[in-house]
Amino acid sequence: MGRPAKFPEDRILDMAAELCAAEGVEAVTASGVARALGAPSGSIYHRFSGRAELRATLWCRTQERFQASYLGILEGVDDPAAAIAAGAVHAVRWCRANPAEARILILHRREEFVAPELPEALLARAAALEAGATRILDHLARALHDGPTDYERLHFIAIGVPLAAMRPYLERDGAIPPSVDSLVDDAIMTLLGG
């Protein structure tokens, strides 16, 4: 039986997230992550072909973690308006608990991580995550309305409100205070007429 890897993929991606949070996407390179870990570059290249694959895998893992937790919250709430508010408050709490990953999701665009020349399997993984985010919004829209839905308004309420509440704190490397939870909840319930 072989030895466990000294630098497993999650440890590499955790360091990549920390580098991205501290220095931006450009810092997420195989050599930069190896240096930060105190690892040989070969440890990174053993798992990732280069910076493009490393960055895309980081973005996908971050999206997967967030979406899984977000969907778990929505599944436990029957009332659509309450589900939207609960999901938004959960997003704030998740970002507070995962500050490096929060900066990836909120302060950067997908295109900074997912390049068109990536392997097909990684592009498909990223596309599935984008489609998953759209399905979440569609699910909320159907639950909220029987007829045509104003998606722009729903997007603003479910996604724009929590993003706007968190962005100033993340931009200045500050922690998101607990008071933001109730502000987001109140704003969403008011906008939904609750």
Secondary structure, DSSP 8 states (H G I E B T S, - for coil): -----SS-HHHHHHHHHHHHHHH-GGG--HHHHHHHHT--HHHHHTT-SSHHHHHHHHHHHHHHHHHHHHHHHHHT--SHHHHHHHHHHHHHHHHHH-HHHHHHHHHS-GGGT--TTS-HHHHHHHHHHHHHHHHHHHHHHHHH-SS---HHHHHIIIIIHHHHHHHHHHHTT----THHHHHHHHHHHHHTT-
